[in-house]
Amino acid sequence: MEINELFFHAKSGDRAAFSKWCFANQLLIGRFGFQNGIPLAATSAYQGEVFRKIYTLLSDIQPEEAEKRLWQTAIKLLTGYREKTAESMETEALRFEEDKETHEAIQGMDEQQRIPFLLVNFYGKSLWEVSGILGKPEQQIHESVIQAKAFLTHRLALQNDVQIEKRLEFIEKSYARIPFSLSESDFSTNEQQEEIQIDAMDADGKRTAAKRSTVLLAVAGIAMAGVVGASFLFDDPNPNINSPASVEADETVTAKMVEEWRAEFNDIRASSPARLGVDPEVYEQFAFVKEADALMKRTFKESNIEKMGNDKKKMQRQVDKLLLAIDTPNGMAMGVQDVFLTGEENLEFLYGYGAKTKELLISAEQVLVQHEEALAQVKFNGLLSAEKLMAQPKGLPVEVQGLLASLRERGLTVVKHPAEERFIVRRHPEALYSSDVMNQDYTANAYFNLLANDPYFDDKGLLLPSEHMAQILSHMELNLVEAKTSSKLYQEFAFIFQHSFFLLLKGTEDQTIFDSHGVVKEEYQLAWKTFSTQAGNPLLYLMLPIVEEMEASGWTSSKSYDNLAYENIMEAMEMEKKGLLAEKLPNGDVVVEKELVEIEHYDFEAMAKLYKSFSAGHDKNLLIGLAPLDTLILYQYANQQEDPVTMWNLMEDEGAKPELEDYLRFWRKQPDFFAGMRWIEAGPENVHRIGKNLELFPYLNFFEENGPMQYMPGLVTSGKDLWLVKYHLYESYDLAEKGQSFTKKVESLYAEFSADLEEDILNVASPGEIGGMFLLAKEKDDVRTMSALYEDETQQAPEVLEAQIESRGVIGLSEANRVIFSMDSANYGFIPNVETGILYFENQQPVESEPFNGNQLTMVKTEKGWKIGDLNMY
């Protein structure tokens, strides 16, 4: 039943429907309260107050506006709870330091910015929807969200929107870990417990008392609908709802109900063989069918029915789980939307789903093997084609046609085996990808993503591309490190992780690692090097020495590789779980002390002396032992002195750092990093490991919270107590600033380039200036020049490029208030070692319909100079 339909039935007096409607929304409301500063201990009372208020207004709310009124009520009631609990804002519920910092930054926003920002970024609301909720123009909402992102950029010292999105992605997962459920223990009246009372504001601005004992919503296993209905009836303003006298009768489990539940179970069971494309005899042998039959007997056992006799809702909960147990995978995915599982129930559901699809996968594989000869003829252009197999099953054996017709119901798909000329079956749980069950529960989501890629290997080797496997293993490693060893996730995937890693390193007879010349194949080189940027400590511990030794030998040999044993990766995993591995990695002994520098009181005279000494010969020994923040200030001091040579020498020597001559060609004086800055801070929590190096990004604090986006480069150390600046390019041009020469420079470059498209010009222009040329060409409707400034002008027709540019909301140069270019560390198109960046352009007048990420474009460094890259990358 859809949410609106539930509300419609609630208005008609269906207490169970209203309870389900509350239950469907309670997680969102609890999370929203916490994000707005309500302590975790008070979110239950807040949720209850919100739903009680909606209950009193049932007769006045139409189903189509129920969600809007829910958000309006939630926002109205924030004030009272925040006033009472303002000093107890907590972050302990969040596991990671970065998430705590982000949460604190969100709390620091002005409420006029925070609420639109949360609704758009965490609840998927459009500008139009938020405008309706808050009663404000869309343009004002848009401006509030932009200001909120700028605030986060300042507060968290982030460099670009990509980093902001990553931070939001991480904290969204952390929010999903927190149980914001209303429970019986939270709201039960107990004379031995102190009753928690929080003042709240009603719709008329009057104080109301919100007691924990007045609302009762259910979590896993609690008969939610009945108790919620009863709790609201203490002071019932809704004439449609039944009187308290009828509640007990409504909650009784009758023989007719049991008969109907049994019939529903039997109907699903009887129809499943045909939906799954299997003979009834085969269906009866499935383990999940036998387990569901056993569960059915326990559920409808006389003693259980007697036990549940006065609790129809709890009995319904048992029946819901029973029906999911017997249904097909597709039926499970569709049915779970109405069951509202929470917590451990989500995982139990996925465990059952995984076991069921595994059985059906094995059964499907047997069909493919049995008819392998007939399937070998299914080719397109001489190659075995899974697409043709599924699109044109006519003429194939009846059993195969039945399998293909049932793939969706089984949650499976057919693909070509990567190493053999035959088809194999994989999970394809598309119906679960958009499920709230997956998206609202971090642990369940992690398990589901691992499940979705299974199977990972067979007796021939890996079943996924090596580059893809490296990313999957890094993700799997993170989940295994966090999971308890006793958990099902760990027990199920520990072996898969271990064996997949060994196959990726050692290969098989069918998937060899070395080519005919004894060199590691390029795809494995790329996969192994992926670990140095994406993996956690266990994989890094084993892979760093292997990659270094392989690179030193031209990818032909490595002593660490030869000594690698099958059990080594799980030994490393065990050390990491005990907290013993970090110190064994390169720079594991580096200590970063807490440091805070107030810019107004910093001794720049001492820095001037250090600058004079270092700039004379650029002796890095002078930097050994220097505090990380002092290195940053020295770098900015050199920028103020317009000394790019010293800035270049203060940068790390690894990565994409160009030769000095190339760096000088693109160098432009950067904005003052410390303009308007109150203080800068760094400590152990700011340090992150990337491969063998440690990176540090400091906190920034400004006098004005809503100033323009500011940039601060990071620092990196590779040992010797020496911190250097991460290589970067950064340009910022305020086009409204007096004396700004950027526009004139761009106009001059454009005139010269557009005349004959001579690309030598691009080798002297900076990426920001080239981006400005692109905006100027857009202003002049000069598709010819725009195409020439595109990474590969032959990739698509000019009219297609023009249409894409329009859809991206690219503006003309004269419409821009600010133009910024910043380096980007993302692998461009999954191609490593490609220098990329992002061009930002800020409208003078924000456009209501402009997407939040529509004001940026990818730039990529090509052999011909910097150009506009993939228009759809951001």
Order of alpha helices (4+ residues) and beta strands (2+ residues): alpha-alpha-alpha-alpha-alpha-alpha-alpha-alpha-alpha-alpha-alpha-beta-beta-alpha-alpha-alpha-alpha-alpha-alpha-alpha-alpha-alpha-alpha-beta-beta-alpha-alpha-beta-beta-alpha-alpha-alpha-beta-beta-alpha-alpha-alpha-alpha-alpha-alpha-beta-alpha-alpha-alpha-alpha-beta-beta-beta-beta-beta-beta-beta-alpha-alpha-alpha-alpha-beta-beta-beta-beta
